[in-house]
Amino acid sequence: MTRIKTIVLTGGGTAGHVTPHLALLPRLTQEGWQVHYIGTQDGIEHGLMLERAGVTYHAISSGKLRRYFSLRNLTDPFRVLAGFFQAFHILGRVRPDVVFSKGGFVAVPVVAAAWLRGIPVLAHESDLTPGLANRISAHFARKVAATFPECAAALGKKGMYTGTPMRAELFSGSREAGLRLAGFSGDKPVLLMMGGSQGAQSVNVALRGALKKLLPQMDVLHLCGKDKLDGSLIGTPGYFQAEYLDKELPDALAASDLVLSRAGATAIGEFLALKKPMLLVPYPMGASRGDQILNAENYEKRGLAMVLPQEKLTPDTLAEALFDLMGRAESIREAMRKAPPAEGSGAVMELIRELAGDRR
């Protein structure tokens, strides 16, 4: 009788640290894995995972690894230590065959505890350069899967280029349903603006300021983020806004011809897989560690996207860049068709199976 395999998933802080797990869940379920998730009580991962059928959720304490001065830097190490002991206890109870970590601060105590218990760890890095949490986790991991070939190479023998696990439903959207959702006729190109799970208020403001120039030539489907709707624009012809979309997102993606976005690695990888020409406005250095800038520069260099730095972002420069994107859309799609596959669910599952059979 074949023993049922058990996996622990971990990661959190942003949707980009959770959606690859959601992409793997149907495959894991189909193969009969028992799935557990270790995250925080109040993080985005809790809400996204709690109602998933077949997933047992465990909450632990977690601190943040900051690069700047904060009084919480004095207390958070104790929270991380508490999280380590909690994870160590959970892993001892669950006894998984493998741990898959998508990064974020909550993952660090989990992968350290797994290493101490002799449980194989597969980490995944979406950005061009590893974040602090994944740089720490890499010491405890058997292998580190990467979205960018350059990142895999920089990680040495542990690095494996896989692409990013993506939800299958993203590829099954209906253009007609997306147009119907937004109230568009389909006669003009459709621009989809997405700011990630946290929204992107500076881009929201610039886009709304550019609408008078844009709407004669394109329809705009604007996902603006929580509490960022503009009531004065409700009913504007050719403009549809929503805080976010869940089940309707694949339809919105299918309806879109162009994308305006931040440069989170998971999101831009999905746009690449869907062959959506994109204009990226990465978070500036003051608001991040610079990972989005590097992601965007890499895509621009490869001809997969255009980039507008936030320092140059105004309604006028945004409109100009979007019109430029319209003119270059087909050449960008051609570069996307020639690029290595961005969807990495199969490759990551192969590594999970391999490590699950490599238990010490």
Residue pairs with C-beta under 8 A, 6 or more apart in sequence:
4 32
4 33
4 34
5 31
5 32
5 33
5 34
5 97
5 98
5 356
6 33
6 34
6 35
6 36
6 94
6 95
6 96
6 97
7 28
7 33
7 34
7 35
7 36
7 96
7 97
7 98
7 99
7 100
7 352
7 356
8 36
8 37
8 38
8 90
8 91
8 94
8 96
8 98
8 99
8 100
8 110
8 114
8 119
9 21
9 24
9 35
9 36
9 37
9 38
9 55
9 99
9 100
9 101
9 102
10 37
10 38
10 39
10 99
10 100
10 101
10 102
10 106
10 107
10 110
10 111
11 17
11 18
11 21
11 39
11 45
11 101
11 102
11 103
11 104
11 106
11 107
12 18
12 39
12 40
12 43
12 44
12 45
12 46
12 62
12 104
12 105
12 106
12 107
13 43
13 44
13 45
13 104
13 105
13 106
14 44
14 104
14 196
14 197
14 198
14 264
15 44
15 48
15 196
15 197
15 266
16 126
16 196
16 197
16 264
16 265
16 266
16 267
17 45
17 102
17 103
17 104
17 107
18 44
18 45
18 48
18 49
18 102
19 48
19 166
19 167
19 266
20 102
20 124
20 126
20 164
20 165
20 166
20 266
20 348
21 37
21 49
21 100
21 102
21 165
22 48
22 52
22 167
23 165
23 166
23 167
23 168
23 345
24 100
24 165
24 345
24 348
24 349
24 352
25 35
25 52
25 54
25 55
26 168
27 345
27 349
28 35
28 349
29 35
29 54
34 56
35 54
35 55
35 56
36 55
36 56
36 57
36 58
36 90
36 94
36 96
37 45
37 49
37 55
37 56
37 57
37 58
38 58
38 59
38 60
38 87
38 90
38 106
38 110
39 45
39 46
39 49
39 57
39 58
39 59
39 60
39 106
40 46
40 59
40 60
40 61
40 62
40 106
41 59
43 62
43 104
43 106
44 197
45 104
45 106
46 57
46 59
49 55
49 57
50 57
58 90
60 82
60 83
60 86
60 87
60 90
60 106
60 109
60 110
61 79
61 80
61 82
61 83
61 86
62 79
62 80
62 83
62 105
62 106
62 109
63 72
63 75
63 76
63 77
63 78
63 79
63 80
63 83
63 105
64 72
64 76
64 105
65 76
65 80
65 105
65 108
65 132
65 133
65 136
66 72
66 73
66 76
67 132
67 289
80 105
80 108
80 109
81 109
83 106
83 109
83 110
84 109
84 112
84 113
85 113
86 109
87 109
87 110
87 112
87 113
87 114
88 113
88 116
88 117
91 99
91 110
91 113
91 114
91 117
91 119
92 117
96 114
96 119
97 119
97 120
97 355
97 356
97 359
98 119
98 120
98 121
98 122
98 352
98 355
98 356
98 359
99 110
99 111
99 114
99 119
99 120
99 121
99 122
100 121
100 122
100 123
100 124
100 348
100 352
101 107
101 110
101 111
101 121
101 122
101 123
101 124
101 134
101 137
101 141
102 123
102 124
102 126
103 123
103 124
103 125
103 126
103 131
103 133
103 134
103 137
104 133
105 133
107 123
107 133
107 134
107 137
108 133
108 136
108 137
111 121
111 123
111 137
111 140
111 141
112 137
112 140
114 120
114 121
114 140
115 121
115 140
115 141
118 359
118 360
119 359
120 142
120 355
120 356
120 358
120 359
120 360
121 137
121 140
121 141
121 142
121 355
122 141
122 142
122 143
122 144
122 145
122 348
122 351
122 352
122 355
123 134
123 137
123 138
123 141
123 143
123 144
123 145
124 144
124 145
124 146
124 147
124 162
124 164
124 165
124 348
125 131
125 134
125 144
125 145
125 146
125 147
125 151
125 155
126 147
126 164
126 264
126 265
126 266
126 269
127 147
127 148
127 151
127 265
127 291
127 294
127 295
128 148
128 150
128 151
128 265
128 291
128 294
128 295
128 298
129 151
129 154
129 291
129 294
130 138
130 144
130 151
130 154
130 155
131 289
131 291
132 289
134 144
137 144
138 144
138 155
138 158
141 158
142 158
142 355
142 358
143 158
143 159
143 160
143 351
143 355
144 152
144 155
144 158
144 159
144 160
145 152
145 160
145 161
145 162
145 344
145 347
145 348
145 351
146 152
146 155
146 159
146 160
146 161
146 162
147 162
147 163
147 164
147 265
147 266
147 269
147 342
147 344
148 161
148 265
148 295
148 298
149 161
149 340
150 298
151 159
152 159
152 160
152 161
152 162
153 159
153 161
160 347
160 351
161 340
162 344
162 347
162 348
162 351
163 269
163 340
163 341
163 342
163 343
163 344
163 347
164 265
164 266
164 269
164 270
164 342
164 343
164 344
165 343
165 344
165 345
165 348
166 269
166 270
166 273
166 342
166 343
166 344
166 345
168 345
169 250
170 249
170 250
170 253
170 270
170 273
170 274
171 250
171 273
171 274
172 250
173 249
173 250
173 251
173 252
173 253
173 254
173 255
174 250
174 251
174 254
175 186
175 251
175 254
175 255
177 248
177 251
177 254
177 255
178 190
178 221
178 248
178 251
178 252
178 253
178 254
178 255
178 256
179 185
179 186
179 190
179 255
181 240
181 248
181 251
181 252
181 255
182 190
182 219
182 221
182 240
182 252
182 255
183 240
184 190
184 219
184 221
184 238
184 240
184 255
186 255
188 217
188 218
188 219
188 238
189 217
189 218
189 219
189 257
189 258
189 326
190 218
190 219
190 220
190 221
190 255
190 256
190 257
190 258
191 214
191 218
191 219
191 220
191 221
191 256
191 257
191 258
191 259
191 260
191 322
192 221
192 223
192 252
192 253
192 255
192 256
192 258
192 259
192 260
192 276
193 203
193 204
193 207
193 220
193 221
193 222
193 223
193 224
193 259
193 260
193 261
194 223
194 259
194 260
194 261
194 262
194 267
195 201
195 203
195 204
195 223
195 224
195 225
195 261
195 262
196 225
196 261
196 262
196 264
196 267
197 225
197 244
198 225
199 224
199 225
199 226
199 228
200 225
200 262
200 281
201 225
201 228
202 281
202 310
202 313
203 260
203 262
203 281
203 310
203 313
203 318
204 222
204 224
204 225
204 228
206 313
206 314
206 315
206 318
207 214
207 220
207 222
207 260
207 315
207 318
208 222
208 230
208 233
208 315
209 314
209 315
209 318
210 315
210 316
210 318
210 319
210 322
211 220
211 233
211 236
211 239
213 315
213 316
213 319
214 220
214 319
214 322
215 236
215 237
215 238
215 239
217 323
217 326
218 238
218 257
218 258
218 322
218 326
219 238
219 239
219 240
220 238
220 239
220 240
221 240
221 252
221 255
221 256
222 239
222 240
222 241
222 242
223 241
223 242
223 243
223 244
223 245
223 252
224 230
224 241
224 242
224 243
225 243
225 244
226 243
226 244
227 243
228 243
229 241
229 242
229 243
230 241
233 239
233 241
234 241
245 252
253 270
253 274
253 276
256 276
257 276
257 277
257 329
258 276
258 277
258 278
258 279
258 322
258 325
258 326
258 329
259 271
259 276
259 277
259 278
259 279
260 278
260 279
260 281
260 318
260 322
261 267
261 268
261 271
261 278
261 279
261 280
261 281
262 280
262 281
262 282
262 283
262 292
263 280
263 281
263 282
263 283
263 292
263 293
263 295
263 296
263 299
263 307
264 292
264 295
265 291
265 295
268 278
268 280
268 295
268 296
268 299
268 305
269 342
270 342
271 278
272 299
272 304
272 336
272 339
272 342
273 341
273 342
273 343
275 333
275 336
275 337
277 305
277 306
277 325
277 328
277 329
277 332
277 333
277 336
278 299
278 304
278 305
278 306
278 325
278 332
279 305
279 306
279 307
279 308
279 321
279 322
279 325
280 292
280 295
280 296
280 299
280 300
280 305
280 306
280 307
280 308
281 307
281 308
281 309
281 310
281 313
282 288
282 292
282 293
282 295
282 296
282 307
282 309
282 310
283 292
283 293
283 310
284 293
284 309
284 310
284 311
285 293
293 309
296 305
296 307
297 307
299 305
299 307
300 306
300 307
302 335
302 339
303 331
303 332
303 335
304 332
304 335
304 336
304 339
305 332
306 321
306 324
306 325
306 328
306 332
308 317
308 318
308 321
325 332
